[in-house]
Amino acid sequence: MSMKDLDAATQLVHAGRDWDPEWGYVNPPVVRASTVLHKSCEDMMDRVHDEMACRDGKPCYGSYGGPAHKAFYSAMKTLEGPNAAGAWAFSTGLAATTTPLFAFVRAGCHALFSDSIYGPTREFAEQILRTMGVDVEFFDPVASPEAIEAMMRPETTLLMMENPGSHSFEMSDVPGIAAACRRHGVTSVIDNTWATPLYFKPLDHGVDMVVHAATKYIAGHSDLLMGVVVCNERVWPAVYRTAVRLGQAASPDDVYLAYRGLHTMGVRVAHAAKSAERIVHWLLERPEVETVRWPALESDPSHAIWKRDYTGATSLFAVVFRPEYDGRLAPFVDALKLFGRGYSWGGYESLLIPSYGTRSVCKSTFSRMVRIAVGLESPDDLIADLEQALKRLRD
């Protein structure tokens, strides 16, 4: 039975568990090591050549990973589908969204970024890439693929999206944009943390590289920082060599925890999303609320793209309050008892923060928006918490 033919729920349990079946353990061991001893000069050089050729052989040094890394990479490639050629873990989600880009940009080139991209990724583009001589330009995430293609130049080498934007929740036409990138030889990258590989597989839609902040849904327990990239065959060698040359590696302990979290991601994400749906519809009935931005809603501007390309929605969304509450949301946020005020999401706990971010192409209503990440608590309790906090807006 081939792993690729199995349902996602089964893949989450079994993917990556072929690391060494003779050992008999369900989980791979955590090997904390820097030095790897070799049997001979021939063995040493064979391992070095395997690493340089991006072949999945035995490690020649600790930074190339151990059994937990191999299991995690194998699982991520399985989940991302048949076009996944390689995966690599980074010490943070931000490192995964920025470090691989060095493989495709250089002084004098042109790079396109969605205007709704993750804030720290935007800062990297504006404050690091521009100082290196890269011409960075931002595009409207809901612009047509034709409009975005018209922005491409002969010197364009990279385009990066986040779908949806994790504060404003616009969705781009990923297949159309990826096709435009292929026509122009532009490397396409997407931050797919919101959807996870369960609900969207960008490599199947022509994207070259997928980024996940494994800190969030993959690990799922708010106890580690990690990012992972999964690449197609065309870009994998360049991404791999860039990561290795820049000394990027994730610790075996964190990789083990991410791999452990991966096995339960399906039930965690589905449970939280079911609660989120109930809370979203409750919020839409509140007199203080203008709208909710969650692509699974039929009223959401991005619903058509979500319905066409995605198989589900996760539990992160934004609430837009009516104009009279513009700039007046702090009492509501401060009054919450169960929702934590924290900048992450995807863990077992629910979080709520005021929306924020920089936009240079499209307008935002962040001053009257909050972002909600629904966790695993009872939705009844979460609704009661929101209800008591909303009273502060009317006091």
Secondary structure, 3 states (H helix, E strand, C coil): CCHHHCCHHHHHHHCCCCCCHHHCCCCCCCCCCCCCCCCCHHHHHHHHHHHHCCCCCCCCCHHHCCHHHHHHHHHHHHHHCCCCCEEEEECCHHHHHHHHHHHCCCCCCEEEEECCCCHHHHHHHHHHHHHHCCEEEEECCCCCHHHHHHCCCCCEEEEEEECCCCCCCCCCCHHHHHHHHHHHCCEEEEECCCCHHHHCCHHHHCCCEEEECCCCCCCCCCCCCCEEEEECCCCHHHHHHHHHHCCCCCCHHHHHHHHHHHHCHHHHHHHHHHHHHHHHHHHHCCCCEEEEECCCCCCCCCHHHHHHHCCCCCCEEEEEECHHHCCCCHHHHHCCCCCECCCCCCCCCCEEEECCCCCCCCCCCHHHEEEEECCCCCHHHHHHHHHHHHHHHHC
